[in-house]
Amino acid sequence: MADERCKVVLLAGGVGGAKMAEGLDGLDDIDLAIIGNVADDAEFHGLWVSPDIDTVTYTLAERIDRKQGWGVADESHRALSVLAELGKDAWMSLGDRDFGLHIYRTERIRNGDRRSEIAADVAKAFGVKSRILLPTDDILQTQIKTDPGWMSFQEYFVREACRPDVQDIRFEGAEKAQATPEALAAIAEADLIVIAPSNPLVSIAPILSVIGMKQALQAAAAPKIAVSPIIAGKVVKGPADRMMASLGLEATALGVARHYADLADAIVIDRQDAALEASVEALGLRCIVDDILMKNREDKLRLARFVVDCAALPASRRACA
Amino acid sequence: MADERCKVVLLAGGVGGAKMAEGLDGLDDIDLAIIGNVADDAEFHGLWVSPDIDTVTYTLAERIDRKQGWGVADESHRALSVLAELGKDAWMSLGDRDFGLHIYRTERIRNGDRRSEIAADVAKAFGVKSRILLPTDDILQTQIKTDPGWMSFQEYFVREACRPDVQDIRFEGAEKAQATPEALAAIAEADLIVIAPSNPLVSIAPILSVIGMKQALQAAAAPKIAVSPIIAGKVVKGPADRMMASLGLEATALGVARHYADLADAIVIDRQDAALEASVEALGLRCIVDDILMKNREDKLRLARFVVDCAALPASRRACA
């Protein structure tokens, strides 16, 4: 019997993306595929670390450290403390359980396995129900230009704690990064495409930078709904608002809507931003107003339900709306 | 001012070697260089593990798990448990602190650093006073032939818990493994060379199998004293006695003496084996009888002192005897 569930594709970054993923993953009547962000991946101590993908995986596997929103619960840092004693930089907090995953991933990459196959196997081994897809199997890395010059995303985000002003952003490898067949197929078959309330510039933009990704999204029959990561001019977590402002974008839900105007059909903004509704609609986007702050699991499930229900799904799939 | 301390070189394997190393390391009037065994090294999960070298390093750094004689004290196994969940074999017990070292070593090997330089840097970072030298920077790996066929040393030793009968032993890579300049220099400059009570067949033999090593030892001016790993026909720890027997060697202190007759000038055997003294001396070896079981730090220091003192050191160095 064919799977009659509504097929939802979520484009997601790290913590905000994982929250949206958790909500959608909790709905029994949808079949969720998450296209995550690989552009904050980096090598540490010779091991390949994939922070955003792992945050989504750990969240859906119910292993996440709920307090910090990333990393593994019940974690220790023995391996890292030895690396520090041996003179290695230890600003990237990598726990012992987390190292187990990085060791596994790195060995398989060295054996020539596709990164997306590895991510799928990890999700499966950890009992994740939804599919976690990579936008590309190629190396794609966000770089941030600040006053001293270009640095890797993790150097900016973790080592420098997002303090420097961002002057420019680039995705190293984007000119050669090919979309994975799994991501393209999921987009083509989707009944609904959701853009998570993730950082538009460093979580969603790198996914869109992959060769073939924007075209696939534009060609997709499914409606595309973005959820604003900005509420009342402030980001819930991370540097998105400051990044947008320093790059000359308006750090509001309207700025986000403008950023996604070419891509999305609708945007969900918070009730606190209801006054922006007319301006958003003037961009040619349907504007949906709701409570979008996700503080707990109930909030996540409710917002996910709301987004799925209010999507203008094609008639044949209207049952799941 | 020149270092007037007696220069001692110790050939050592894992646990037994580490005990002898600890005793010698504890003597203030000697300058100790340990040539360790690298032939039980193996790659696990894409990381290079060097069990015997690490046992010596952890012992001299006072990080060893005293109860088991190997591994790190206050250890946990979070990374390994994740690897097991991901379907990897986890019979090789690798702790989280231990993984820190393996990650460090592997990254440096991949960066092209010499293995002996890495081992020296680790020992230094961990505060080890004596020098830990590798016999070779090349890959040299003990393989054990048992009934089902050849297996790696760790497969035999850990996975199979030394249960299978040993039919043959070979050192893969020995035909190409060059001695390190540091090991050759230490041997040439030594005032005394001690062969630790380690497994003669899989701890000491691989060291001797390296190109140039036997010749260097034969050419060395220093007296060479072996300490028997076998007391009253039984090994203190490990499979040396069963291995010797199954390969047609006599599993006694006399068998050990016979094995080292071409190499050593003297052998220290236990009081329990005093009856073997004449047979040992008939081999052309000086036989020294003492209590050689090392149960605690005092035993180790006392045996080390005894071995150094009873060595027939060259006249110019007699002060340290």
Contacts between the chains, C-beta under 8 A, distances in Angstrom:
chain1	res1	chain2	res2	distance
A	45	B	103	5.0
A	45	B	104	6.9
A	45	B	107	5.4
A	46	B	103	6.6
A	46	B	106	5.8
A	46	B	107	3.3
A	46	B	110	5.8
A	47	B	103	6.6
A	75	B	78	7.5
A	76	B	76	6.0
A	76	B	78	6.1
A	76	B	96	6.6
A	78	B	75	7.5
A	78	B	76	6.2
A	78	B	78	8.0
A	78	B	95	7.5
A	78	B	96	3.8
A	78	B	97	4.6
A	78	B	99	8.0
A	78	B	100	6.7
A	79	B	79	6.4
A	79	B	96	5.0
A	79	B	97	6.7
A	79	B	99	4.6
A	79	B	100	3.8
A	79	B	103	6.5
A	80	B	100	6.8
A	81	B	97	7.5
A	81	B	100	7.0
A	82	B	97	5.1
A	82	B	99	8.0
A	82	B	100	2.8
A	82	B	101	5.8
A	82	B	104	7.3
A	83	B	100	5.0
A	83	B	103	6.5
A	83	B	104	5.8
A	85	B	100	8.0
A	85	B	125	5.9
A	85	B	126	7.3
A	86	B	100	7.4
A	86	B	101	7.4
A	86	B	104	4.8
A	86	B	121	7.5
A	86	B	122	6.6
A	86	B	125	5.1
A	87	B	125	6.4
A	88	B	104	6.6
A	95	B	78	7.5
A	96	B	76	6.6
A	96	B	78	3.8
A	96	B	79	5.0
A	96	B	96	4.1
A	96	B	99	7.4
A	97	B	78	4.5
A	97	B	79	6.7
A	97	B	81	7.5
A	97	B	82	5.2
A	99	B	78	8.0
A	99	B	79	4.6
A	99	B	82	8.0
A	99	B	96	7.4
A	99	B	99	6.2
A	99	B	103	7.3
A	100	B	78	6.7
A	100	B	79	3.8
A	100	B	80	6.8
A	100	B	81	7.0
A	100	B	82	2.8
A	100	B	83	5.0
A	100	B	86	7.4
A	101	B	82	5.8
A	101	B	86	7.4
A	103	B	45	5.0
A	103	B	46	6.6
A	103	B	47	6.6
A	103	B	79	6.5
A	103	B	83	6.5
A	103	B	99	7.3
A	103	B	103	7.6
A	104	B	45	6.9
A	104	B	82	7.3
A	104	B	83	5.8
A	104	B	86	4.8
A	104	B	88	6.6
A	106	B	46	5.9
A	107	B	45	5.4
A	107	B	46	3.4
A	110	B	46	5.8
A	121	B	86	7.6
A	122	B	86	6.6
A	125	B	85	5.9
A	125	B	86	5.0
A	125	B	87	6.4
A	126	B	85	7.2
